[in-house]
Amino acid sequence: MKIEIHKTKNCFDGMYFVCQARAKDATRHVLQCVSVTQDCIVATDGHRLHILDYQNNYTPGLYDVLVCSKSKIVLLKSEEQGKFPAWQDIIPEHKDSFNVDGTLPLFIERILVKLGKQDICVNLEYLKPLKALKLSWHVYFGKPNEPVLLSALDHGFVIQAVIMPFNL
């Protein structure tokens, strides 16, 4: 099964965002794929997780990303066998939060400073795809060693990122 999504489709930005969280390491094939269910599309590299809540009629399973450009995304049902991680288990349920407008200058710096005040450090590179979407993000956090959840709404779709912190 092949899925082709063009820039004109409302879910395109969310799909592009998800694809950016795939692993680059060829020895971890399942993490180079995106996982498609009837409710969402997910990718992770083991350090971050991107989720697009998207009701769809696609055949569930793992998909290889053949094309991921600024104008088109092409996914192909993977022939490789493997089990995608149980990503639902790492979604944190933190009560502490703050909001950051992705259209503002210094968007990334605002997140880093606010999390830094809580002794939470995250990889700067993992925040860049959030900035590119130019959305208002809700940032949920807990203890310094717990994942940070970022959530936004785009064209009626919920987009989320879970980022694992690191120790200095």
Secondary structure, DSSP 8 states (H G I E B T S, - for coil): -EEEEETTSTTHHHHHHHHTTS---TT-HHHHSEEE-SSEEEEE-SSEEEEEE----S--EEEEEEEE-SSEEEEEE--S------GGGG-----EEEEEETTSTTHHHHHHHHHHTTT----HHHHHHHHHHT-EEEEEE-STTS-EEEEEEETTEEEEEEE-----
